[in-house]
């Protein structure tokens, strides 16, 4: 379970993954399939009969295929509407709308990695159908931190929302600006830097901030003062008062919220199924120091490009031991440079050396930091293991450290990578052997502490699959929140609060269906297209070309058959001939019942009858594409 939950920290922090996807369309990444459980007997808030889990297939429909609601440009008078557009039925796609009359603010705008049954999809972004016609009401977009599950949809959605101002810490905005360079046709973003000491007035909303520990610097939670009361949104967080590689959690500010009659707390549920407290970065520093100290040769550390706190820890350890650090991987180099420029990462001059200078130092004085701890084909660590890197090869005596847990779905590729490294004589260290990775999300005891400090009237678990939210709700119950004051929303489900401090989880839902990004296409891949891809991926396809006489309706010559992903035709000539014979029989049967050619009828007959024939023969159902040519 530790592997599954801590891996969600990494799942969306891999900034290098998106860049590689855009630059290499042949490489496809998959992610765990978000599931949802609907246990109404155990679900806090379900006694209101307002929480339901939608059918996942219907959720995947392209927005254009749904009935579009009438556009309303103003919220209900005197009421605050809180709407999680995404992030409440999956890990990722985080985006929450806060609306009071004609003022709107948005917290986060992230992407979600595709599920394993979404071939060809690069990632998924939130559906902003509800905001159409309300663009002028948007007072700002607040980004809690720089991971792609919180910023990844910005290039696609901000232009469609009228280019509102984006607020975040300097590092968060720096990562957003760097990614925007890949979308040169977009208008320049309006970015405004804030710190946790700043106050923003955005229409009828007043927002302040508190620092939180996560596995990227510059993370914060948001305090939103509204005409009906205060809403606190934690963003991604763990409680680490003495964080070594990152800003510590601002405990005093959080405790002070407990005196301010907070109306509702929206808190991170990513690790809500895990008991205890999350490891701190200080907890793993000793182990990192020992590994680097005792390694007989080079140390190669694989991690994510955005885990800047971890990178900082390793550089500090290297400096104490008089070792030099080489950074390999474009996105990791870029993030380290950006963090240095903005003052988030501090290191001595000469601590980092270029790859070409590595030979000037003995092996036991070299540490190589690189991307690829998830076994990605084109990442640095896999290329080193495969002898595909131009200048680096695994040598006997090397120590390889996987400083991240395994993302669900990547287990096979990671195991294959480990096997290759062992075969080459390397020693491999990973999080199951010793604590070399601290997750970035609060566990149950941390969530309990957060609720106890903030003391909200209402509690709203967010960020995670439905089962994560349910487990988080149980923690809230233990922390003293009444069952009817815990809301477990689905994506798109509206929560409403009035000036008397009363909240409701409504049956009303706004569009929240998946919007797929595939190459340059945004939202143009529908459920039908996905189904076709799934069919072809499962059983391949057959193109059947029949040329018929316009006068007699008979075959002019033997049907042509093209197979892709179904059978290798040269080695299965018997099946091919059986298919040809079946095609001839279908066409001849049509001639008996009709005096002239009916293309649509012939195509439909070929699809249905040939499909059934092939299934009977092979127990496979390839996609059949009939082509009828009349001459």
C-alpha positions in Angstrom: 0.0 0.0 0.0 2.9 2.3 0.7 4.0 1.9 -2.9 0.6 2.6 -4.2 -0.1 5.8 -2.2 3.3 7.3 -2.1 3.6 6.8 -5.8 0.8 9.3 -6.3 3.2 12.0 -5.2 5.3 11.1 -8.2 2.5 10.4 -10.6 1.9 14.0 -11.4 5.1 15.6 -10.4 6.9 14.2 -13.5 7.3 17.4 -15.5 9.7 15.7 -17.8 7.0 13.2 -18.9 4.8 15.8 -20.6 7.8 17.2 -22.5 8.8 13.8 -23.7 5.3 13.0 -24.8 5.1 16.1 -26.9 8.5 15.6 -28.5 8.1 11.9 -29.1 4.6 10.8 -30.2 5.6 7.2 -30.4 6.1 6.9 -26.7 2.9 6.6 -24.7 2.5 6.6 -21.0 -0.3 5.0 -19.0 -1.6 5.6 -15.6 -3.7 3.8 -13.1 -7.3 3.6 -13.9 -9.2 5.8 -11.5 -12.0 3.8 -9.9 -14.9 4.8 -7.8 -16.8 3.1 -5.1 -20.3 3.9 -4.0 -20.9 2.6 -0.5 -23.8 4.7 0.6 -24.1 2.9 3.9 -20.7 4.0 5.0 -20.4 7.3 3.2 -20.6 10.4 5.4 -22.8 12.9 3.8 -24.8 10.3 1.9 -27.7 10.5 4.3 -28.6 13.6 2.3 -29.1 11.4 -0.7 -27.2 13.9 -2.8 -24.0 12.1 -3.5 -23.8 9.7 -6.4 -21.0 8.2 -8.4 -21.6 8.7 -12.1 -21.2 6.0 -14.7 -17.6 6.1 -15.7 -18.3 5.4 -19.4 -20.8 8.3 -19.6 -18.2 10.5 -17.9 -15.9 9.9 -20.8 -18.2 11.3 -23.4 -16.9 14.3 -25.2 -18.6 17.4 -24.1 -20.1 18.0 -27.5 -22.0 14.8 -27.2 -23.8 15.9 -24.1 -26.8 18.2 -23.8 -25.3 21.6 -23.1 -27.0 23.5 -20.2 -28.3 27.0 -20.6 -25.5 29.5 -20.0 -26.1 31.5 -16.8 -23.7 34.3 -16.3 -24.4 35.1 -12.6 -24.4 32.8 -9.6 -27.3 32.6 -7.1 -27.8 35.9 -5.2 -26.2 35.9 -1.7 -24.9 32.3 -2.0 -21.4 30.9 -2.5 -21.1 28.1 -5.0 -18.1 25.7 -4.8 -17.6 23.4 -7.7 -14.8 20.9 -8.1 -14.5 20.6 -11.9 -12.0 17.8 -11.5 -9.9 16.0 -8.9 -12.6 14.4 -6.9 -12.8 11.1 -8.8 -9.2 10.6 -9.8 -5.6 11.6 -9.0 -5.1 14.7 -11.1 -7.2 17.1 -13.2 -7.4 19.3 -10.2 -9.6 22.5 -10.6 -12.1 24.1 -8.3 -14.4 27.0 -9.1 -15.6 29.4 -6.3 -18.5 31.6 -7.5 -20.4 34.4 -5.6 -22.9 36.2 -7.7 -20.9 37.8 -10.6 -17.4 37.0 -9.2 -15.4 33.8 -9.8 -12.0 32.6 -8.8 -10.4 29.3 -9.7 -8.0 27.3 -7.7 -5.6 25.1 -9.8 -5.9 24.0 -13.4 -4.2 20.6 -13.8 -4.1 17.6 -16.1 -4.6 13.9 -15.5 -2.6 11.1 -17.0 -4.6 8.7 -19.3 -5.9 5.4 -18.1 -4.6 2.2 -19.6 -7.7 1.8 -21.8 -7.1 5.2 -23.5 -4.6 4.4 -26.3 -3.0 7.4 -27.9 -4.2 10.0 -25.4 -1.5 12.2 -24.0 -3.4 13.5 -21.0 -6.9 14.7 -19.9 -7.9 18.2 -18.9 -10.9 19.7 -17.0 -14.1 20.5 -18.8 -14.9 24.3 -18.7 -18.3 24.1 -20.3 -19.8 25.7 -17.1 -17.6 28.8 -17.4 -18.7 29.6 -21.0 -20.3 33.0 -21.0 -18.8 33.7 -17.6 -15.3 34.6 -18.7 -15.6 38.3 -17.7 -16.6 37.2 -14.2 -13.3 35.4 -13.6 -11.2 37.6 -11.2 -8.2 35.3 -11.1 -6.7 31.8 -11.1 -4.7 30.8 -8.0 -2.2 27.9 -8.4 -1.1 26.2 -5.2 2.1 24.7 -6.6 4.0 23.7 -9.8 3.1 20.1 -10.3 1.4 19.2 -13.6 -1.7 17.9 -11.9 -2.3 21.5 -10.9 -0.8 23.5 -13.8 -0.9 21.2 -16.8 -4.2 22.4 -18.3 -3.2 26.1 -18.3 -2.0 26.4 -21.9 -5.2 24.9 -23.2 -7.8 26.5 -20.9 -6.5 30.0 -20.0 -6.9 31.3 -23.6 -10.5 30.1 -23.7 -11.3 31.8 -20.4 -10.2 35.3 -21.5 -6.6 35.0 -20.2 -7.3 35.9 -16.6 -4.4 36.7 -14.3 -2.6 33.7 -12.7 -1.3 34.0 -9.2 1.4 31.8 -7.6 4.8 31.7 -6.0 7.8 32.6 -8.1 8.8 29.0 -8.7 5.3 27.9 -9.6 5.0 30.8 -12.1 8.5 30.0 -13.4 7.5 26.4 -14.2 4.3 27.7 -15.9 6.2 30.2 -18.0 8.7 27.6 -19.1 6.0 25.2 -20.2 4.2 28.0 -22.0 7.3 28.2 -24.3 6.0 25.0 -25.9 2.7 26.8 -26.9 4.2 29.8 -28.8 0.9 30.6 -30.6 -0.8 31.4 -27.3 -1.1 35.0 -26.1 1.4 35.8 -23.3 0.2 34.8 -19.9 -0.6 37.4 -17.2 1.4 36.1 -14.3 1.5 37.8 -10.9 3.8 36.5 -8.1 2.6 36.2 -4.5 4.1 35.0 -1.3 2.4 33.7 1.8 2.5 37.2 3.3 0.4 38.7 0.5 -3.3 39.5 0.4 -5.3 39.5 -2.8 -8.7 41.2 -3.4 -10.4 39.5 -6.3 -13.9 40.9 -6.6 -15.9 40.0 -3.5 -13.2 37.5 -2.6 -10.2 38.2 -0.3 -7.5 35.6 -0.3 -4.5 35.0 1.9 -2.0 32.1 2.0 -0.1 29.7 4.3 3.0 27.8 3.4 2.8 24.0 3.2 5.4 21.3 2.8 5.1 19.2 -0.4 7.7 17.6 -2.6 8.2 20.9 -4.6 9.1 24.2 -3.1 6.8 27.2 -3.3 3.6 25.3 -2.3 0.9 26.9 -0.3 -2.7 26.6 0.9 -5.3 29.2 0.3 -7.7 31.0 2.7 -10.6 32.4 0.8 -12.7 35.0 2.6 -16.2 35.2 1.1 -19.4 37.1 2.0 -20.7 33.9 3.6 -17.6 32.8 5.5 -14.0 31.5 5.2 -13.1 28.6 3.0 -9.7 27.0 3.5 -8.1 25.0 0.6 -4.9 23.1 1.6 -3.6 22.2 -1.9 -1.3 19.2 -1.8 0.4 19.1 1.6 2.1 17.1 4.3 2.9 18.4 7.8 6.6 19.0 8.1 7.4 21.8 10.5 11.2 21.4 10.0 11.5 20.6 6.3 15.1 20.5 5.2 14.9 20.9 1.5 11.7 23.0 1.3 9.8 25.7 3.2 8.3 24.2 6.4 4.6 24.0 7.0 3.4 27.3 8.6 1.8 25.6 11.6 1.2 28.9 13.5 -0.9 30.3 10.7 -2.9 27.1 10.4 -3.6 27.0 14.2 -4.7 30.6 14.1 -7.4 29.5 11.6 -9.0 27.5 14.4 -9.9 30.8 16.1 -11.5 32.3 13.0 -14.7 30.2 12.6 -13.7 28.6 9.3 -16.8 27.7 7.3 -15.3 24.8 5.3 -12.0 23.0 4.9 -11.1 21.4 1.6 -8.2 19.1 2.1 -5.9 16.7 0.1 -7.1 13.1 0.1 -4.3 11.5 -2.0 -2.9 9.5 0.9 -6.0 9.2 3.0 -6.0 5.4 2.9 -2.6 5.3 4.7 -2.4 5.3 8.5 0.1 7.2 10.5 2.1 10.3 9.7 3.9 10.9 6.4 7.7 10.7 6.5 9.5 14.0 6.5 12.4 14.9 4.3 14.5 15.0 7.5 13.6 11.3 8.1 15.3 10.2 4.9 18.3 12.5 5.0 20.3 10.2 7.2 19.8 7.3 4.8 20.8 9.3 1.8 23.9 10.5 3.6 24.8 6.9 4.5 24.3 5.5 1.0 26.5 8.3 -0.6 29.1 7.8 2.1 29.4 4.0 1.8 29.1 3.6 -2.0 32.4 2.1 -3.4 31.9 3.7 -6.8 29.6 6.1 -8.6 26.1 6.7 -7.3 23.3 7.2 -9.9 20.1 8.6 -8.4 16.9 8.3 -10.4 14.0 10.6 -9.5 11.6 13.1 -11.0 12.7 16.4 -12.4 10.3 18.3 -10.2 11.4 16.7 -6.8 13.6 19.7 -6.2 13.6 19.2 -2.4 15.1 15.7 -3.0 17.6 17.0 -5.5 18.7 19.7 -2.9 19.1 17.1 -0.2 21.4 15.0 -2.4 23.5 18.0 -3.4 23.9 19.0 0.3 25.0 15.4 1.1 27.4 15.4 -1.8 28.9 18.7 -0.6 29.4 17.3 3.0 31.3 14.3 1.5 33.3 16.3 -1.0 31.6 14.7 -4.0 30.5 16.3 -7.3 27.1 16.1 -8.8 26.2 15.7 -12.5 22.6 16.5 -13.6 21.4 14.6 -16.6 17.9 15.1 -18.2 16.7 18.3 -19.9 13.8 18.9 -17.7 15.8 18.3 -14.5 18.5 20.6 -15.6 16.0 23.3 -16.5 14.2 23.0 -13.1 17.4 23.1 -11.1 18.6 26.2 -13.0 15.2 27.9 -12.4 15.2 27.0 -8.7 18.7 28.4 -8.4 17.8 31.7 -10.2 14.8 32.2 -7.9 16.6 31.3 -4.7 14.8 28.1 -3.9 17.9 26.0 -4.2 21.2 26.9 -2.6 24.5 25.2 -3.4 28.2 25.9 -3.3 30.0 27.0 -6.4 31.4 24.0 -8.2 29.1 21.4 -6.6 27.5 20.7 -10.0 29.8 19.7 -12.8 29.3 19.0 -16.5 29.2 15.4 -17.8 32.3 16.0 -19.9 34.3 16.9 -16.8 33.3 13.7 -14.9 36.5 11.9 -15.9 38.6 14.3 -13.9 37.3 12.8 -10.7 37.5 9.3 -9.2 34.4 7.2 -9.5 33.7 7.3 -5.7 33.5 11.1 -5.9 30.7 11.2 -8.6 27.0 11.4 -8.1 24.7 11.4 -11.2 21.2 12.7 -10.8 18.9 11.7 -13.6 15.3 11.1 -14.7 13.9 7.7 -15.3 13.1 6.0 -12.0 9.8 4.8 -13.5 11.4 2.8 -16.3 10.4 5.2 -19.1 11.9 4.1 -22.4 13.5 7.4 -23.4 14.4 8.7 -19.9 18.1 8.9 -19.0 18.3 6.0 -16.6 16.8 3.5 -19.0 19.0 4.8 -21.8 22.0 4.2 -19.5 20.9 0.7 -18.7 20.3 -0.1 -22.4 23.7 1.2 -23.4 21.9 3.9 -25.5 23.4 6.9 -23.7 26.2 8.5 -25.6 28.5 9.0 -22.7 27.2 7.0 -19.7 27.2 3.3 -19.1 26.5 1.2 -16.0 29.8 -0.1 -14.5 30.4 -2.8 -12.0 30.5 -1.2 -8.5 27.9 1.5 -9.4 25.1 2.1 -6.8 21.7 2.9 -8.4 19.2 4.7 -6.1 15.5 4.8 -7.0 14.5 7.9 -5.0 10.8 7.5 -5.7 8.1 4.9 -5.3 6.6 3.1 -8.3 3.6 4.6 -10.1 0.9 2.0 -10.5 1.1 0.6 -14.0 4.9 1.0 -14.2 5.8 -2.0 -12.1 6.9 -4.2 -15.0 9.0 -1.5 -16.7 10.7 -0.7 -13.3 11.3 -4.3 -12.6 12.8 -4.8 -16.0 15.1 -1.8 -15.5 16.2 -3.2 -12.1 17.0 -6.6 -13.6 19.1 -4.9 -16.3 21.0 -2.9 -13.7 21.7 -6.0 -11.6 23.0 -7.9 -14.7 25.5 -5.2 -15.3 26.9 -5.6 -11.8 25.3 -2.5 -10.1 23.9 -2.4 -6.6 20.2 -1.2 -6.5 18.6 0.6 -3.6 14.9 1.5 -3.6 12.2 2.7 -1.2 11.2 -0.9 -0.1 14.7 -1.6 1.1 15.2 1.6 3.1 13.6 5.0 3.4 15.0 6.9 0.4 11.7 8.5 -0.5 9.3 10.6 1.5 5.8 11.1 0.0 4.4 14.6 -0.5 0.9 14.0 0.8 -0.6 13.9 4.3 -1.6 10.5 5.8 -4.5 9.9 8.1 -2.8 11.3 11.3 -1.7 14.4 9.4 -5.2 14.9 8.1 -6.6 14.5 11.6 -4.1 17.1 12.9 -5.1 19.5 10.1 -8.8 19.2 10.9 -8.1 19.7 14.6 -6.1 22.8 13.9 -8.5 24.5 11.5 -11.7 23.4 13.3 -14.0 23.9 10.3 -17.8 23.7 10.4 -17.9 21.7 7.2 -15.2 19.3 5.8 -14.8 18.6 2.1 -12.3 15.9 1.1 -10.8 16.6 -2.4 -8.0 15.3 -4.6 -8.2 11.6 -5.1 -10.4 8.7 -6.2 -13.8 8.3 -4.5 -12.5 5.7 -2.1 -9.7 8.1 -1.0 -12.4 10.7 -0.3 -14.4 8.2 1.7 -11.4 7.2 3.9 -10.7 10.9 4.4 -14.3 11.4 5.5 -13.8 8.7 8.2 -10.9 10.7 9.5 -13.0 13.8 9.7 -15.7 11.9 11.7 -13.0 10.8 14.2 -11.9 14.5 14.4 -15.4 15.5 15.5 -17.0 16.7 12.3 -20.7 15.7 12.3 -21.6 13.3 9.5 -24.1 15.7 7.9 -21.3 18.4 7.7 -19.0 16.2 5.6 -19.5 16.6 1.9 -18.0 14.0 -0.6 -18.5 15.6 -4.0 -18.2 14.0 -7.4 -16.6 16.0 -10.2 -19.0 18.8 -11.2 -21.2 18.5 -8.2 -22.2 21.9 -6.7 -21.9 22.8 -3.1 -23.8 25.9 -1.9 -23.3 28.0 1.2 -25.5 30.9 2.4 -24.9 33.9 4.7 -26.3 32.0 7.7 -23.4 29.6 7.4 -25.5 26.7 6.1 -24.1 24.4 3.4 -25.6 21.9 1.1 -24.3 19.3 -1.3 -26.7 19.7 -4.2 -27.9 17.2 -6.8 -27.0 19.8 -9.4 -24.0 18.9 -11.5 -22.1 20.9 -14.1 -20.3 19.3 -17.1 -17.2 17.5 -15.9 -16.6 14.9 -18.6 -13.1 14.1 -19.8 -11.6 16.4 -22.4 -8.8 14.5 -24.1 -5.5 16.0 -25.4 -4.0 14.0 -28.3 -1.1 15.7 -30.0 -2.4 19.1 -31.2 -6.0 18.0 -30.8 -7.9 19.2 -27.7 -11.3 17.7 -27.1 -11.6 16.3 -30.6 -11.3 12.6 -29.5 -14.7 11.3 -28.5 -15.8 8.1 -26.7 -16.4 6.6 -30.2 -12.8 7.2 -31.3 -11.5 5.7 -28.0 -13.7 2.6 -28.5 -12.3 2.2 -32.0 -8.8 2.4 -30.7 -9.5 -0.1 -28.0 -10.9 -2.5 -30.6 -7.9 -2.2 -32.8 -5.5 -2.5 -29.9 -7.3 -5.7 -28.7 -7.8 -7.6 -31.9 -6.5 -5.6 -34.8 -8.3 -4.7 -38.0 -9.2 -6.1 -41.4 -9.9 -4.0 -44.5 -12.1 -5.9 -47.0 -12.1 -4.4 -50.5 -14.9 -5.8 -52.8 -15.1 -4.6 -56.4 -18.6 -5.2 -57.9 -20.1 -4.9 -61.4 -22.5 -2.1 -61.7 -24.7 -4.1 -64.0 -24.8 -7.5 -62.4 -23.8 -6.7 -58.9 -21.3 -9.7 -59.0 -17.7 -9.7 -57.9 -15.4 -8.5 -60.6 -12.5 -10.3 -59.0 -11.5 -12.0 -55.8 -11.9 -9.7 -52.7 -8.7 -8.0 -51.4 -8.0 -8.4 -47.7 -5.6 -6.2 -45.7 -4.9 -7.3 -42.1 -3.2 -5.2 -39.4 -2.7 -6.5 -35.9 -5.1 -9.5 -36.5 -3.0 -12.2 -38.3 0.1 -12.3 -40.3 -1.4 -13.2 -43.7 1.6 -15.1 -45.1 1.5 -17.5 -42.3 -2.3 -17.9 -42.2 -3.3 -18.4 -45.8 -6.0 -20.9 -44.8 -7.9 -18.4 -42.7 -7.4 -15.7 -45.4 -9.0 -18.0 -48.0 -11.8 -18.9 -45.7 -12.5 -15.2 -45.2 -12.5 -14.6 -49.0 -15.0 -17.5 -49.5 -17.2 -16.0 -46.8 -17.1 -12.6 -48.5 -18.1 -14.2 -51.9 -21.0 -16.0 -50.2 -22.2 -12.7 -48.6 -22.1 -10.9 -51.9 -23.8 -13.7 -53.8 -26.6 -13.9 -51.2 -27.2 -10.1 -51.6 -27.5 -10.6 -55.4 -30.3 -13.2 -54.9 -32.4 -10.8 -52.8 -31.7 -7.5 -54.7 -31.4 -6.6 -58.3 -29.0 -3.7 -57.9 -26.1 -2.8 -55.6 -26.9 -1.3 -52.3 -23.5 -0.2 -50.9 -24.8 0.4 -47.3 -26.5 -3.0 -47.2 -23.4 -4.8 -48.5 -21.1 -3.0 -46.0 -23.4 -3.8 -43.1 -23.7 -7.4 -44.1 -19.9 -7.7 -44.4 -19.4 -6.2 -41.0 -21.9 -8.3 -39.2 -21.7 -11.7 -40.9 -18.0 -11.6 -41.5 -17.4 -10.5 -37.9 -19.4 -13.4 -36.6 -17.6 -15.8 -39.0 -14.1 -14.6 -37.9 -15.1 -14.9 -34.2 -16.3 -18.4 -34.7 -13.0 -19.3 -36.4 -10.6 -17.5 -34.1 -12.5 -16.2 -31.0 -11.3 -12.7 -31.9 -13.2 -9.6 -33.0 -11.0 -7.5 -35.2 -12.4 -4.2 -36.5 -13.8 -4.8 -40.0 -13.6 -1.9 -42.5 -15.6 -2.9 -45.7 -14.9 -1.0 -48.9 -17.3 -1.5 -51.8 -16.2 -0.3 -55.3 -18.7 -0.3 -58.1 -17.4 -0.5 -61.7 
